[in-house]
Amino acid sequence: MESTREQFVIGVDGGGSKTAVVLLDQNGQMLGRGLSGSSNHHNVGLAQAKANLWVGMSQAAASASIALESVAAVTWALAGVDRPEERELFGQMAAEMLPGVPVRVENDAVAALVGGLGHHNGIVLIAGTGMIAYGKNALGEKARGGGWGPFFDHGSGYDLVQSTLRLIAYQDDMGLRSSAALVEALVTAVNLSKATDFLGWVYAVERKVADIAALAPIVLAAAAEGDLAALAAVNQGAEGLATAVTAVAHKLGHIQPFHLVLGGGLLANSDFYRQVVIQAIRTRLPQAQPILPQADAAVGAGLLALETIGQVPGTFLSAGLIEETNNDGHMWASEQANVLSRDLDLLSAETLVGLMHILDRTAVASIQPVLPVIAQVVKAVAARMKADGRLIYVGAGTSGRLGVLDAAECPPTFNTRLEQVVGVMAGGETAVLRSIEGAEDDAAAGAAALRALALRAEDCVVGLAASGRTPFVVGALREAQTIGALTAAVVCNIPSPVAEAAEFVIAPLVGPELLTGSTRLKAGTAQKLVLNIISTAVMVRLGKAYGNLMVDVQATNSKLRARAARIVAMACEVDEETAAAALQASNGEVKTAIISVMTGLAPVAARERLMSHGGIVRAALNENST
């Protein structure tokens, strides 16, 4: 009977460098394969994409001794096909090539997810010539990250090579030769004579994205051997891939553990790159469970074609999941061993300091995702400080010392009172200079320290803990919550107890340190940057700046007196002699001197006008124009 007639389907995985095709029977058994060139129309054009699709499908059908036109359904899973108009374009192409055969057009990431897991629910990350992250949750919601082509994407083969060549060009300009072996390998691979020949090679009319991306394995091998240009490209690429996965996970609401399929040639063939990427992902998403795919994207496309005819084999994928998790997966990200520095003690001084610099850039980049919450904290803190509230930093170890440092710098820089910005250190003042054993483990002491300051509801308490689990800080934040004070946490691990005890959570996720567990490095750098932003932005909102000038600076020594005079001179566009005289007449008050010079008021009157406008210079000056 017709209902029992054997049926066959074709699955196509069309990528940036090749098109892989499988022919399956209705039970999901593979009968044939085909292989041809790229079918990404953005890279090779529509005509070539069409030709390569036909060649690949014809090979698969021929290898299974099946007539191509007799297949029951086809799925084209193609890189670079995302928009409705692109799907319609390829739908028309399919109708011309395979009249009467239902052809489903999807992005290649959909097939990679289905092939990787055997079902639709999870996330897939593809890194080959190009890259994309794609996922679907149990509610049927879909999300993607990246996959916008070579100009935009990070972490693809094209991106790794482009970034490396840029760094090599910079090294050449600077007369550096630290990547000589890598340059030689790249030059040899494309039959050039010297590094500068790459200029003509890259810009050649016939040059394709896939040609450049094909050099990525050389970059990855060099990075694994410690080449700094390659390491910088790999670290940046891994961070970019992790960002794409994180965006998808957040859109899909993945809070519980989820499977993450790692696909594409780069992740499949380079253990080193895969480990670096997993490290970057699990820093942001500890709930991610990375796995290698159980079947490739062509098979996944075949499964989608089987769905089209209602023949979905439930037991097609029987192989066990291949976990690619870090052996230290139970540990906080900041305590794990960094893949990039495992041979730290064997590195040359040049490579050691270069690698530290590469990882420091990761610390700086970690601030970008948390800028929105920092801005919220700045507005909330400034509002409370206008009502005479205080800014209180609480921490232990390096984190505590950074809080004490930021608090100590506010009076000379912004003329704050000593009690306005306060640093509370586990173990007291003695612990600023040397470690006090066990001080950070006492939650009750953290609460007591704030009670000793007579904490009020108008105050703001910022808890600092790289690990996110310091009991002293947790105790302080909980005490602040009972009082009704504003609470914020600056941590480098999520989730964490300190974060759970705060209203606002600022979490620059820097990942494992160069020196395992030494959070005075990247974590300390990130926390210092956050505190710089908070205190400076708050003070600017409180009127401590005019333009970008520090108009509340305390002139307590000769250097600062000279600086104060320059500030008045720049603000008023007068010479420093005039500015110095105005400062002297204004008792060294920079704001008063500026108002006096720019309005012609005597210092006493200038001071009164300034105070009537809340100490804000611009508001006092604008009185003349209202």
Residue, then its C-alpha position, 0 to 999 in steps of 0.5 A: m500500500e502507498s502508506t507502507r512505501e519506503q520514503f527517503v529524505i535529504g538533509v543539507d547543511g550549507g555552510g561558509s566553506k562546504t555543503a554537506v548532504v545526507l540521504l536518510d530513510q524513513n527510519g532515520q538510517m543514513l543511506g548516502r552522503g554528498l559534499s560540495g562547495s559553500s552554499n552561503h550566498h553571501n560568500v559565493g553568490l546565488a548562482q554558485a550556491k544553487a550549483n553547489l546545492w545541486v551537486g551535493m544533493s545529487q552525490a548523496a542520492a547517487s551514493a544511495s542509488i536513489a533518484l533525487e526527484s523521488v525523495a519525499a522531503v528536503t531540508w536546506a539548513l543554510a548559513g546566511v539565510d535568516r530574513p523572510e525574503e531570503r527564505e522566500l528566495f531559496g524557496q523559489m529556487a527549490a521549487e525550480m530545482l525540485p518541482g513537487v518536492p516539499v523543501r524546508v528552508e532553515n538557518d544552519a543553526v536549527a539543524a545543528l541543534v537538532g542534530g546535536l541533541g536529537h530534539h529542539n530544546g537547548i542552545v547550539l553554538i557554531a564556530g567555523t568559517g562564520m559563527i552563530a548561537y541559536g536556541k529554543n526553549a520548552l515554550g517554543e520560543k526561539a532566540r539567536g546571537g551573532g551570525w551577522g556575517p564576517f564584518f560583525d561576528h566575533g570568534s569565527g575562523y574569519d574573525l580569528v585570522q583577521s584579528t591576528l593579521r591586524l596584530i601582526a601588522y601592528q607588530d610590524d609597524m612597531g618593529l616587533r617580531s614576537s610572532a615570527a613563527l606564526v607569520e612564517a606559518l601563515v606566509t607558507a600556507v598561502n605561498l607568499s614570500k613575506a608578511t607584507d605580501f598579505l596586503g595584496w593577498v587579502y585584497a585580491v578580487e578573487r579572495k573569499v571569506a572562506d580563504i581567510a577563515a581556512l587559516a584559522p587552524i594555524v592561528l589556533a595552533a600558534a595560540a596553543e603554543g603561546d604566541l601572543a598575537a594568536l592568544a589575543a585573537v583567541n581570547q577575544g574570539a572566545e569572549g565574543l562567542a560566550t557573549a552570543v550564547t549568553a544573549v540567547a540564554h537570557k532571551l530564552g530564560h535559561i536559569q536551570p541547567f541546559h545543554l549547549v551543543l558545540g558545533g562547527g569546525l573550530l570547536a570540533n577540531s581544536d581541543f584548545y579553542r573549545q576549552v577556552v570557549i567553554q571557560a568563557i561561557r561557564t564564567r557567565l553561565p555556570q548552568a550551561q552543560p556543553i556537549l559535542p554533537q551526537a550527529d552533524a548538522a546535515v543529519g539534523a537537517g535530515l531529521l527536520a525533513l523527516e518531521t515534514i513527512g511526519q516520520v520522526p524516529g524517537t530513538f535515532l540518536s542513542a549515543g551518550l552525551i559527551e560532556e565537555t565540562n571543566n573538571d573544576g565545574h563545582m568551583w566558583a569561576s574566579e577560583q578555577a584554573n585558567v586554560l590560557s595560563r596552565d604553563l605559567d611557570l614555563l613562560s618567558a618573561e615577555t610571554l608572561v607579561g603579554l598574557m597578563h595584558i591580554l587577560d587584563r583587557t578581559a577585565v576591562a571588557s567585563i564592565q560593558p554588560v554591567l554599565p546599565v546597573i551601574a548607572q542605576v546605582v549612580k542615580a540612586v546613590a546621588a539622590r540619597m547623598k543629596a539628602d545627606g546620606r553616606l556612601i559606605y563600602v564594605g569588603a575584605g582583602t583586596s576588595g575591602r582595600l579597594g573600597v578604603l582606597d576609593a573612599a580615601e580619595c574622595p575628600p582631596t578630589f571632591n572635597t567631601r567630608l570624611e564621613q560622607v564616603v567611608g570604607v569599612m574593612a573586615g578586621g579594621e584599619t590594621a587589615v588594610l596593611r596586613s591580613i587578619e586571619g578569619a576576619e572576613d568569615d564573621a558575618a556578625a562582625g559585618a553587621a556590627a561594623l555598620r551599627a557602629l557607624a549608626l547606619r541610617a535609611e538615607d545611607c548607601v552600602v556597597g558590598l565588595a567581594a570578588s568571590g561573592r561569598t564573603p560572610f562579613v560582607v553578607g552580614a553587613l548587607r543584611e544589616a543594611q537591608t533591615i535599616g532600609a539603606l540602599t544596598a549594592a553588590v560588586v561581585c565577580n561570580i554569579p550566583s553568589p550569597v553577596a549578590e543575593a543580599a543586595e538590591f542592585v548587583i554589579a557583576p563584572l564576570v572576569g572568569p579564572e585568573l592568570l594565577t589561580g585564585s589570585t583575585r587581586l588581578k582581573a577581579g581586582t581590576a574590574q572592581k576598581l574600575v566599577l568603584n571609579i565609575i560609581s564615585t566619580a559619576v555620583m560626585v559629578r551629579l552632586g555638582k563636583a565638576y564643571g564641564n570636566l574640571m574638578v572644581d571641588v578639589q582641595a588645594t592642600n599642597s603645592k601640586l594641588r594649588a597649582r592644579a586649582a589655579r589651572i582649573v580656574a584659568m581653564a574654566c574662566e579662560v583667563d591666565e593663571e596669574t589672574a586665576a591664582a589671585a581669584l583663588q587667594a581672594s576666595n580662600g582657595e575655593v575653586k568654585t567661588a573663584i570661578i563664579s567671582v571671575m565669570t560674574g564679576l561678583a565679590p567672593v562673598a557674593a559669589r559664594e552666596r550665589l553658589m550656595s543658593h544653587g546647591g553648590i552647582v557652578r553651572a546653575a549659579l552661572n546660568e542665573n545671569s541668563t534666566 
